[in-house]
Amino acid sequence: MVDIIGHVGMALIWLAVGWFLYAERAALGFVALGVPFGLLPDTDLWLRRVFPTVHHHGITHTILFVSVAAVVIGAILARWVVPWLEERYVPAFEIGNRYAYAIGAVWVASLSHLFADMLSAPDIAQPIEPFWPVIRQAVTLDVFYYNSPLVNWGLFVAGLVLTAVLWWWDDKAHAVAEA
């Protein structure tokens, strides 16, 4: 389990795929749309306050949950948020299918959370079973300690730097294409 800032950094790293799928502003929109959902699996921390049987690293830390949530949340974003983005920042032709765009952003960011937790669990939390219910086995790589400021801030800075570099690179490629 990575700390919040580490999860945001990991989401930025994973959302870099958007720079290869979309043009400049659409790619930046993909990243911005997805980043908050890098924290989606941790909704179990809030749910367990209402439902005591919910435990951290349980069902919300599965590919099944992330996929279903991405479809539901992505459909909502595609209906109300993506048109707003298109109207103000991104020409519609750059995004293509609004639903695929929004669902993809939520899904990629949420999957990054599972991966980050696999890298650091089970230091002080239970390991996750990302393939539940198909495979009921914990998956852990245990590469680093979750409370490490170096790791968490390192992921965040790496995500910011990667995003900035890809934005710069895409801007330069777009300028060359227009010339």
Secondary structure, DSSP 8 states (H G I E B T S, - for coil): ---HHHHHHHHHHHGGGHHHHS-HHHHHHHHHHHGGGGGGGGGHHHHHHH-TT--TTSGGGSHHHHHHHHHHHHHHHHHHHHHHHHHHTS-HHHH--HHHHHHHHHHHHHHHHHHHHHHHTTSSS--B-TTTTT----B----S-TT-HHHHHHHHHHHHHHHHHHHHHHHHHHHHHH-
